[in-house]
Amino acid sequence: MRKMIDSHIHLDHYKDNEIRDMISSSSFIHSLITVSFNLESAQRNLTLSEQYPKVKPAFGFHPEQPLPTDEELKTLIDWIEFHKEKAVAIGEVGLPYYFRQESATTSFSLQGYIELLETFIILAKRWDKPIVLHAVYDDAPIVCDLLEKHSVQKAHFHWFKGDSLTVNRIINNGYFISFTPDIVYEKEIQELAKGYPIDQMMVETDGPWPFEGPFQDQLTHPHMMSESIAMISKLKEMPIQDVYHHLLHNTKSFYCI
């Protein structure tokens, strides 16, 4: 069976038995890049990587939540620095697009999140690590500004959505994006995939986030990526074996795994 890498999954959000079953029954999985939400999440992902060789952790602070206190941030960064050799990337980090939309206050300030993201970008650059980004719609140009400011080249925009100008900017900067199973049924995502270079593309599940269409009411699982790859093959009018090869090569090279 063709090998696949899930380039973005929250493995620590699954139950122990679900993780065990997922890995033991999935010979097609080359690796799982599991991103972190906070310190506790990063610690669990590290433990999972020590238990399962296919699990490759990234450490960061997910932006769709309240900002950490100064003490919490220092504790997190100190922990990441101590364990940085175990990490394939810094992530998931970015800006809180959805949290901001749902906020009950009209005085939501983005500045603290921008400063936090810049801190992680600086660390990724210093430690020579790829950075995994949560940056969609109007937030993506702000993130591109920061990446360009610090001359970061290895940036992965997961489950990206944005305008054509930003898409072209991301392409020209050599950044990568990844597609979730919603490419199977979302026209907007299909159009993005048509125009995005196959050499800067990956696939992911963002599990355990649930999906609709043919995946309705199913536990999100890496096997769903095979449907994503079939759709990319169709959209790109490329032989499916070539798409598998490109995506595997891209992700292995990007994350040095």
For each residue, the residues with C-beta under 8 A, 3 or more apart:
1: 27 28
2: 28 241 244 248
3: 28 29 30 244 248
4: 28 29 30 203 222 225 226 229 244 247 248
5: 29 30 31 32 33 202 203 247 248 251 252 255 257
6: 9 29 31 32 33 203 204 205 207 222 225
7: 33 156 158 178 202 203 204 251 254 255
8: 33 35 92 132 156 158 159 178 202 204 205 206
9: 6 32 33 34 35 204 205 206 207 222
10: 13 14 34 35 37 41 206 207 208 209
11: 14 19 32 34 45 48 55 207
12: 34 36 37 41 44 45 48
13: 10 37 207 208
14: 10 11 18 19 22 207 208
15: 18 19
16: 19 20
17: 20 21
18: 14 15 21 22 219
19: 11 14 15 16 22 23 48 52
20: 16 17 23 24
21: 17 18 24 25
22: 14 18 19 25 26 29 221 222
23: 19 20 26 29 32 52 54 55
24: 20 21
25: 21 22
26: 22 23 29 221 222 223
27: 1
28: 1 2 3 4 222 223 226
29: 3 4 5 6 22 23 26 32 54 222
30: 3 4 5 54 248 252
31: 5 6 54 55 56 251 252 255 257
32: 5 6 9 11 23 29 54 55 56 222
33: 5 6 7 8 9 56 57 58 88 89 132 204 251 255
34: 9 10 11 12 45 48 49 55 56 57 58
35: 8 9 10 45 57 58 60 62 89 91 92 132 158
36: 12 41 42 45 57 58 59 60 61 62 91 92
37: 10 12 13 40 41 61 62 65 92
38: 41 42 61 62 65 68 76
39: 42 43 72 75 76 79
40: 37 43 44
41: 10 12 36 37 38 44 45 62
42: 36 38 39 45 46 57 59 60 76 79 80 83
43: 39 40 46 47 79
44: 12 40 41 47 48
45: 11 12 34 35 36 41 42 48 49 55 57 58 59
46: 42 43 49 50 57 59 83 86
47: 43 44 50 51
48: 11 12 19 34 44 45 51 52 55 57
49: 34 45 46 52 53 55 56 57 86
50: 46 47
51: 47 48 55
52: 19 23 48 49 55
53: 49
54: 23 29 30 31 32
55: 11 23 31 32 34 45 48 49 51 52
56: 31 32 33 34 49 88 255 257
57: 33 34 35 36 42 45 46 48 49 86 87 88
58: 33 34 35 36 45 87 88 89 90 91 92 132
59: 36 42 45 46 79 80 83 84 87 90 91
60: 35 36 42 80 90 91 92 93 120 132
61: 36 37 38 68 73 76 93 116 120
62: 35 36 37 38 41 65 92 93 94 134
63: 92 93 94 95 96 99 113 116 117 134
64: 96 97 98 99 134
65: 37 38 62 96 99
66:
67: 112 113 116
68: 38 61 72 73 76 116
69: 72 73
70: 73 74
71: 74 75
72: 39 68 69 75 76
73: 61 68 69 70 76 77 116 119
74: 70 71 77 78
75: 39 71 72 78 79
76: 38 39 42 61 68 72 73 79 80
77: 73 74 80 81 119 123
78: 74 75 81 82
79: 39 42 43 59 75 76 82 83
80: 42 59 60 76 77 83 84 87 90 123
81: 77 78 84 123 127
82: 78 79
83: 42 46 59 79 80 86 87
84: 59 80 81 87 127 129
85:
86: 46 49 57 83
87: 57 58 59 80 83 84 90 129
88: 33 56 57 58 129 130 255 256 257
89: 33 35 58 124 129 130 131 132 156 255
90: 58 59 60 80 87 93 120 123 124 127 129 130 131 132
91: 35 36 58 59 60 130 131 132 133 156
92: 8 35 36 37 58 60 62 63 132 133 134 158
93: 60 61 62 63 90 116 117 120 121 131 132 133 134
94: 62 63 117 133 134 135 139 143
95: 63 110 113 114 117 134 135 139 142 143
96: 63 64 65 99 100 110 113
97: 64 100 101 134 135 136 137 138 139
98: 64 101 102
99: 63 64 65 96 102 103
100: 96 97 103 108 110
101: 97 98
102: 98 99
103: 99 100 108
104:
105: 108
106:
107:
108: 100 103 105
109: 112
110: 95 96 100 113 114
111: 114 115
112: 67 109 115 116
113: 63 67 95 96 110 116 117
114: 95 110 111 117 118 142 146
115: 111 112 118 119
116: 61 63 67 68 73 93 112 113 119 120
117: 63 93 94 95 113 114 120 121 143 146
118: 114 115 121 122 146 150
119: 73 77 115 116 122 123
120: 60 61 90 93 116 117 123 124 131
121: 93 117 118 124 125 131 146 147 150 152
122: 118 119 125 126 150
123: 77 80 81 90 119 120 126 127 129
124: 89 90 120 121 127 129 130 131 152
125: 121 122 128 150 151 152
126: 122 123
127: 81 84 90 123 124
128: 125
129: 84 87 88 89 90 123 124 154
130: 88 89 90 91 124 154 155 156 254 255
131: 89 90 91 93 120 121 124 147 152 154 155 156
132: 8 33 35 58 60 89 90 91 92 93 156 158
133: 91 92 93 94 143 155 156 157 158
134: 62 63 64 92 93 94 95 97 158
135: 94 95 97 139 140 142 143 157 160
136: 97 139 140 159 160 161 162
137: 97 140 161 162 163
138: 97 141 142
139: 94 95 97 135 136 142 143
140: 135 136 137 143 144 157 160 162 166 170
141: 138 144 145 166 169
142: 95 114 135 138 139 145 146
143: 94 95 117 133 135 139 140 146 147 157
144: 140 141 147 148 166 169 170 173
145: 141 142 148 149
146: 114 117 118 121 142 143 149 150
147: 121 131 143 144 150 152 155 173 175
148: 144 145 151 152 173
149: 145 146
150: 118 121 122 125 146 147
151: 125 148
152: 121 124 125 131 147 148 155
153: 173 174
154: 129 130 131 254
155: 130 131 133 147 152 173 175 176
156: 7 8 89 91 130 131 132 133 175 176 177 178 202 254
157: 133 135 140 143 160 170 175 176 177 178
158: 7 8 35 92 132 133 134 177 178 204 206
159: 8 136 178 179 180 204 206
160: 135 136 140 157 167 170 177 178 192
161: 136 137 188 189 192
162: 136 137 140 166 167 170
163: 137 166 167
164: 167 168
165: 168 169
166: 140 141 144 162 163 169 170
167: 160 162 163 164 170 171 192 195 196
168: 164 165 171 172
169: 141 144 165 166 172 173
170: 140 144 157 160 162 166 167 173 175 177
171: 167 168 174 175 196 197 200
172: 168 169
173: 144 147 148 153 155 169 170
174: 153 171 200
175: 147 155 156 157 170 171 200
176: 155 156 157 200 201 202 250 254
177: 156 157 158 160 170 192 196 200 201 202
178: 7 8 156 157 158 159 160 201 202 203 204
179: 159 182 183 189 193 201 202 203 204 228 232
180: 159 183 189 203 204 205 206 209 211 228
181: 184 205 211 213 215 220 224 225 227 228
182: 179 185 186 189 211 212 213
183: 179 180 186 189 190 193 228 231 232
184: 181 213 214 215 227 228 231
185: 182 212 213 214
186: 182 183 189 190
187: 190 191
188: 161 191 192
189: 161 179 180 182 183 186 192 193
190: 183 186 187 193 194 231 235
191: 187 188 194 195
192: 160 161 167 177 188 189 195 196
193: 179 183 189 190 196 201 231 232 235 236
194: 190 191 235 236
195: 167 191 192
196: 167 171 177 192 193 200 201
197: 171 200 201
198: 201 232 236 238 243 246 247
199: 246 250
200: 171 174 175 176 177 196 197 250
201: 176 177 178 179 193 196 197 198 232 246 247 250
202: 5 7 8 156 176 177 178 179 247 250 251 254
203: 4 5 6 7 178 179 180 225 228 229 232 247
204: 6 7 8 9 33 158 159 178 179 180 225
205: 6 8 9 180 181 209 220 221 222 224 225
206: 8 9 10 158 159 180 209 220
207: 6 9 10 11 13 14 219 220 221 222
208: 10 13 14 219 220
209: 10 180 205 206 220
210: 215 217 218 220
211: 180 181 182 215 216 218 220 224
212: 182 185 215 216
213: 181 182 184 185 216
214: 184 185 227
215: 181 184 210 211 212 218 220 224 227
216: 211 212 213
217: 210
218: 210 211 215 221 224
219: 18 207 208
220: 181 205 206 207 208 209 210 211 215 224
221: 22 26 205 207 218 224
222: 4 6 9 22 26 28 29 32 205 207 225
223: 26 28 226
224: 181 205 211 215 218 220 221 227 228
225: 4 6 181 203 204 205 222 228 229
226: 4 28 223 229 230
227: 181 184 214 215 224 230 231
228: 179 180 181 183 184 203 224 225 231 232
229: 4 203 225 226 232 233 240 243 244 247
230: 226 227 233 234 240
231: 183 184 190 193 227 228 234 235
232: 179 183 193 198 201 203 228 229 235 236 238 243 247
233: 229 230 236 238 239 240 242 243
234: 230 231 237
235: 190 193 194 231 232
236: 193 194 198 232 233 243
237: 234
238: 198 232 233 242 243
239: 233 242 243
240: 229 230 233 243 244
241: 2 244 245
242: 233 238 239 245 246
243: 198 229 232 233 236 238 239 240 246 247
244: 2 3 4 229 240 241 247 248
245: 241 242 248 249
246: 198 199 201 242 243 249 250
247: 4 5 198 201 202 203 229 232 243 244 250 251
248: 2 3 4 5 30 244 245 251 252
249: 245 246 252 253
250: 176 199 200 201 202 246 247 253 254
251: 5 7 31 33 202 247 248 254 255 257
252: 5 30 31 248 249 255 256 257
253: 249 250 256
254: 7 130 154 156 176 202 250 251
255: 5 7 31 33 56 88 89 130 251 252
256: 88 252 253
257: 5 31 56 88 251 252
